[in-house]
């Protein structure tokens, strides 16, 4: 029987045999004491690539984002973010719970905010008003279909924020994909942001790990918050070694994931009742809407599951497929065939 094709997320990747071997050979120490060599080297390596002074290894992207908010705000402050960003939709109300921060959300075009949308968003300097303090952007934007922010937009938004005394955080969980798609280096993407988070456990295929980048002072405070949030770990070198391997061997092949996503997108365009949202697929995420006559998203996902294709139903009419290093071109071609054969038939 053919193997299952798991397109639910790029977080389902398994470490390659070569990555597992590197992990097992890692020289480790206690990271809480700052004595884990692979972790120290990873933090220095990624910070240098993105033009920041320091980095902090963390177990998850959610923790990285929430620590970034905590260290750049005070209770009673407000952050500005796109209404479908990961911080807003998928972090369990973290800004309110962890930092006492409220969120002013702006509706973007497939997750992308135009710089002009920020005009007039800062609350008045008044005892009755929340204090607007932080701008949080996401690149690539997951719920926006893996859309890539135009670099000029990021530059304009961060310049506006700094002119008004606001800090800026970039949720770059899939920034590696934006880099692969555009050829623009990480330092350029990160330049206007006070903090940047990146994930190793999505497109790069490491089993665990994210990193938060910023100034030495911010990362010193982030290290304290990591302890408070329960994220301080010990012999993290086994995980950091996997991240080093991913950086060395899995970055260039992200373009393959993008090409494979186009195979799925082209099939979806051929199915009456399916509608790509956004119509243009830029990276490894493919989102689409299902017309009522084809049933619910869950019903379509269940029908594909019968044929060994796993996709994510993320709303009553919303589906997502995500390509990654554990699905091949042949897998995506087979998945596309099932999309055409079975989803169309209802």
C-alpha positions in Angstrom: 0.0 0.0 0.0 1.4 3.5 -0.8 2.7 5.4 2.1 0.7 8.3 3.6 1.4 11.7 2.2 1.2 14.1 5.1 0.6 17.7 4.0 -1.0 19.0 7.2 2.0 21.0 8.2 5.8 21.4 7.8 6.0 20.7 11.5 5.4 16.9 10.9 8.9 16.4 9.4 11.1 13.7 10.8 14.8 14.1 11.4 16.9 12.6 8.6 19.3 9.7 9.4 22.2 12.1 8.9 20.6 14.7 11.3 20.0 12.0 13.9 23.7 11.0 13.7 24.8 14.5 14.2 22.5 14.9 17.2 23.9 11.8 18.9 27.5 12.9 18.4 26.9 16.4 19.9 29.1 17.6 22.8 26.6 18.9 25.3 26.6 20.9 28.6 24.1 22.6 30.8 22.5 25.5 28.8 21.1 27.2 32.0 24.8 27.7 33.0 25.6 28.8 29.5 27.8 25.7 29.1 26.3 24.0 26.1 28.7 24.4 23.1 26.3 23.7 20.2 23.6 26.0 21.7 26.1 28.9 22.3 27.4 28.5 18.7 23.9 28.4 17.3 22.8 31.6 19.1 26.0 33.4 17.9 25.7 32.1 14.3 22.1 33.1 13.7 22.4 36.4 15.4 25.4 37.3 13.2 23.6 36.2 10.0 20.6 38.5 10.8 22.6 41.4 12.0 21.6 41.2 15.7 23.8 41.3 18.8 22.6 38.2 20.5 20.2 35.2 20.3 18.3 32.9 22.6 17.4 29.3 21.8 13.8 28.4 22.7 11.6 25.4 22.5 8.9 26.9 20.4 8.0 29.9 18.2 5.1 30.7 20.4 7.4 31.1 23.4 9.8 33.3 21.3 6.9 35.6 20.2 5.5 35.8 23.7 8.8 36.6 25.3 9.4 39.3 22.6 6.1 40.9 23.6 6.9 40.6 27.3 10.3 42.3 27.2 9.1 45.2 25.0 5.9 46.1 26.8 4.4 46.7 30.2 1.0 45.6 31.5 -1.6 48.0 30.1 0.2 48.5 26.8 -1.1 47.6 23.3 0.4 45.9 20.3 -0.5 46.4 16.7 -0.8 43.3 14.5 -2.6 41.9 11.5 -5.9 40.3 12.4 -5.0 36.8 11.2 -1.4 36.7 12.5 -0.1 33.7 14.4 0.2 35.9 17.6 -3.5 36.8 17.3 -5.0 33.5 16.2 -2.9 30.7 17.5 -1.1 31.6 20.7 -3.9 31.1 23.1 -4.4 34.8 24.1 -0.7 35.0 25.1 -0.3 38.7 25.0 -3.1 39.2 27.6 -2.2 36.2 29.7 1.6 36.6 29.8 2.1 40.3 29.4 -1.2 42.1 30.2 -1.1 43.5 26.7 -4.1 44.2 24.5 -4.1 43.8 20.8 -5.3 46.3 18.1 -5.7 44.3 14.9 -5.6 45.6 11.4 -7.0 43.7 8.4 -4.4 43.0 5.7 -4.6 41.7 2.2 -3.8 38.0 2.7 -2.0 38.9 5.9 0.0 41.8 4.4 -0.5 45.3 5.8 0.2 48.4 3.8 2.2 51.1 5.6 -0.6 53.6 5.2 -2.9 51.4 7.4 -0.8 52.3 10.5 -1.6 56.0 10.3 -3.9 57.0 13.1 -3.5 53.8 15.0 -1.5 55.2 17.9 -3.8 55.9 20.9 -3.8 59.4 22.4 -1.5 60.2 25.3 -4.3 60.2 27.8 -4.9 58.5 31.1 -8.0 56.8 29.7 -6.2 55.2 26.8 -4.1 52.1 26.4 -0.5 52.8 25.5 0.4 51.8 22.0 3.9 50.3 22.3 4.7 47.5 19.9 4.2 46.5 16.2 4.2 42.7 15.4 4.5 41.5 11.8 4.7 38.0 10.4 6.8 37.0 7.4 5.9 34.7 5.6 2.3 35.1 6.8 0.8 31.7 7.5 -2.9 32.5 7.3 -2.3 34.8 4.4 -1.3 31.7 2.4 2.4 31.8 3.0 2.5 35.3 1.5 5.8 37.3 1.6 5.9 40.8 2.8 7.3 43.3 0.3 10.6 44.4 1.9 9.7 48.0 1.1 6.6 47.6 3.2 8.6 46.3 6.2 11.1 49.1 5.9 8.3 51.7 5.8 6.3 50.2 8.7 9.3 49.9 11.0 10.6 53.4 10.1 7.1 54.7 11.0 7.0 52.8 14.3 10.4 54.0 15.4 9.6 57.6 14.5 6.7 57.3 17.0 8.7 55.5 19.7 7.2 52.1 19.1 9.2 48.8 19.2 9.0 46.2 16.4 8.9 42.4 16.5 9.1 40.1 13.5 7.5 36.7 13.7 9.8 35.0 11.2 8.9 31.4 11.8 9.0 30.9 8.1 11.4 33.7 7.2 13.7 31.1 5.8 11.1 30.5 3.1 10.9 34.2 2.2 14.7 34.2 1.9 14.7 31.2 -0.4 11.9 32.6 -2.6 13.4 36.1 -3.0 17.2 35.7 -2.5 17.0 38.6 0.0 19.4 37.9 2.9 18.2 37.6 6.5 20.1 40.7 7.6 17.9 42.9 5.2 14.6 41.3 6.4 15.6 41.8 10.0 17.1 45.3 9.8 14.2 47.4 11.0 13.1 45.1 13.9 14.1 45.2 17.5 13.5 41.5 17.9 13.1 38.6 15.4 12.0 35.1 16.0 12.8 32.2 13.7 11.8 28.5 13.7 14.0 25.5 12.9 11.2 22.9 13.2 9.2 23.9 10.2 10.7 24.1 6.7 14.2 23.3 7.9 13.1 20.1 9.5 14.7 20.1 12.9 12.7 18.3 15.5 12.5 21.1 18.0 13.6 24.7 18.3 13.2 28.4 17.7 15.4 31.4 18.3 14.8 35.0 19.4 17.2 37.6 18.2 17.8 41.2 19.4 20.2 43.5 21.3 22.3 42.1 24.1 20.1 43.9 26.7 16.9 42.6 25.3 18.2 39.0 25.0 19.5 39.2 28.6 16.0 40.1 29.7 14.6 37.4 27.4 16.7 34.8 29.1 15.1 35.8 32.4 11.7 35.5 30.8 12.5 32.1 29.4 13.1 30.9 32.9 9.9 32.5 34.1 7.9 30.9 31.3 9.4 27.5 32.0 11.5 27.3 28.9 14.9 27.0 30.3 16.4 23.7 29.2 19.6 21.8 30.1 21.5 19.6 27.5 20.1 21.4 24.5 23.1 20.7 22.4 21.4 17.6 21.0 18.6 19.9 19.6 21.0 22.7 18.6 23.1 20.2 16.7 20.0 19.3 14.6 19.5 23.0 13.9 23.1 23.5 12.8 22.6 20.5 10.4 19.4 22.0 9.1 21.1 25.3 8.4 23.9 23.6 6.6 21.9 21.1 4.5 18.2 22.0 4.3 18.0 25.7 3.4 18.6 25.5 -0.4 16.1 22.8 -0.8 13.2 25.0 0.5 12.9 26.1 -3.2 11.8 22.5 -3.9 9.0 22.8 -1.4 7.8 26.0 -3.2 7.9 24.2 -6.5 6.0 21.2 -5.0 3.3 23.6 -3.7 2.7 24.8 -7.2 1.8 21.3 -8.2 -0.9 21.2 -5.6 -2.1 24.8 -6.4 -2.4 23.9 -10.1 -4.6 21.0 -9.3 -6.8 23.0 -6.9 -7.4 25.5 -9.7 -8.8 22.8 -11.8 -11.4 21.7 -9.3 -14.8 23.4 -9.6 -15.8 24.6 -6.1 -12.2 25.0 -4.9 -10.8 28.5 -4.7 -7.2 29.3 -3.8 -6.9 32.0 -1.1 -4.7 33.8 -2.0 -4.9 33.0 -5.7 -1.1 33.2 -6.0 1.0 30.7 -4.0 4.4 32.1 -3.2 6.0 29.6 -0.8 5.1 26.2 0.7 1.6 26.9 2.0 -1.5 26.3 -0.1 -4.8 27.6 1.4 -8.1 27.2 -0.3 -11.9 27.6 0.2 -14.5 24.9 -0.5 -17.9 25.7 -1.9 -20.9 24.2 0.1 -21.9 21.8 -2.6 -18.6 19.9 -2.1 -19.3 19.5 1.6 -17.3 20.9 4.5 -13.6 21.2 4.7 -13.5 18.4 7.2 -15.5 16.1 4.7 -13.0 16.9 1.9 -10.1 16.2 4.2 -11.7 12.9 5.3 -12.2 11.8 1.7 -8.5 12.5 0.9 -7.4 10.7 4.0 -9.1 7.5 2.7 -6.6 7.7 -0.1 -3.6 8.4 2.1 -3.4 12.2 1.7 -3.5 14.2 4.9 -4.4 17.9 4.7 -5.6 20.3 7.4 -9.2 21.5 7.7 -8.8 24.8 9.5 -12.3 26.2 9.2 -15.7 25.1 8.0 -14.8 25.8 4.4 -11.0 26.3 4.7 -8.3 23.8 3.9 -4.5 24.0 3.9 -1.7 21.9 2.4 1.9 22.4 3.3 4.9 21.0 1.5 8.1 20.1 3.3 11.2 17.9 3.1 9.4 14.7 3.8 7.1 14.9 0.7 8.6 14.4 -2.7 7.6 15.7 -6.1 6.1 12.3 -6.8 4.1 12.5 -3.5 2.7 15.9 -4.5 1.8 14.7 -8.0 -0.1 11.8 -6.4 -1.8 14.1 -4.0 -2.7 16.4 -6.9 -4.2 13.4 -8.7 -6.4 12.6 -5.7 -7.5 16.2 -5.4 -8.7 16.1 -9.0 -10.2 12.6 -8.9 -12.0 12.6 -5.5 -12.6 16.2 -4.4 -14.2 17.0 -7.7 -16.6 14.1 -7.5 -18.0 15.3 -4.1 
